[in-house]
C-alpha cells in the first residue's frame, strides 16, 4: 500500500481527473462563503486544478498547494488570462509547510487523509490558524470503517473524533458516506465525512 501514495500514482490520478466536474463540496463552500471579491482562498492538495480554477473564476485569490513537481506548470496551463496576479502556487508536502496565508475560504479535497497520523494534529492546527473570522473551511476526512483504514501512514477518524476537530467552529454541513464504491485503484469501501464549517 505504500506505493499507492507515490508520485507516479498521483500524477496518473491527476491526469484522470482532468474531465471531472468541480467537486460539490467546493461549490458548497463557495456558496456559503459568498462572492470571492478578491478575498484569499487556499486549495490544499490542488491536484488537477479543477477547484483552483473554479475559485479563480469565482473572483478569489488562490494559494494552491500540492507536492507534485509539475504542479505550477499544470496550473498555469489552465488558469484564465485575467487570473494574473491572483494565483500563487506552493510546491511542498503538507508536513513541510510552516505557514499559510490568512484565508477566508479553505478547501482540502481528498488530500488531508494522506497526512501521517503523527503529523496530522500539527497540520490541522496550522490550517485552522490561517482561517480568518467568518472564514469557511471544507474538507473530506476518512472514517475508521474505510477499507484503507489499515494503512498506518494515513489518518482515519471515528465520527466523534472528526466532529471534535471542528470545536470552536460552526459546522454548516457534516455528511457521512459509508458504502462500497470505486476508487482510482478499483473497488473499495468508502467511509468519508464531507464537512463544511465556519469560524464565528
C-alpha positions, 0 to 999 in steps of 0.5 A: 500500500505504500506505493499507492501514495507515490508520485507516479500514482498521483500524477496518473490520478491527476491526469484522470481527473482532468474531465471531472466536474468541480467537486460539490463540496467546493461549490458548497463552500463557495456558496456559503462563503459568498462572492470571492471579491478578491478575498484569499482562498487556499486549495490544499492538495490542488491536484488537477486544478479543477477547484483552483480554477473554479475559485479563480473564476469565482473572483478569489485569490488562490494559494494552491498547494500540492507536492507534485513537481509539475504542479505550477506548470499544470496550473498555469496551463489552465488558469484564465488570462485575467487570473494574473496576479491572483494565483500563487502556487506552493510546491511542498508536502503538507508536513513541510509547510510552516505557514499559510496565508490568512484565508477566508475560504479553505478547501482540502479535497481528498488530500488531508487523509494522506497526512501521517497520523503523527503529523496530522494534529500539527497540520490541522492546527496550522490550517485552522490558524490561517482561517480568518473570522467568518472564514469557511473551511471544507474538507473530506476526512476518512472514517475508521470503517474505510477499507484503507483504514489499515494503512498506518501512514494515513489518518482515519477518524471515528465520527466523534473524533472528526466532529471534535476537530471542528470545536470552536467552529460552526459546522454548516454541513457534516455528511457521512458516506459509508458504502462500497464504491470505486476508487482510482485503484478499483473497488473499495469501501468508502467511509468519508465525512464531507464537512463544511464549517465556519469560524464565528 
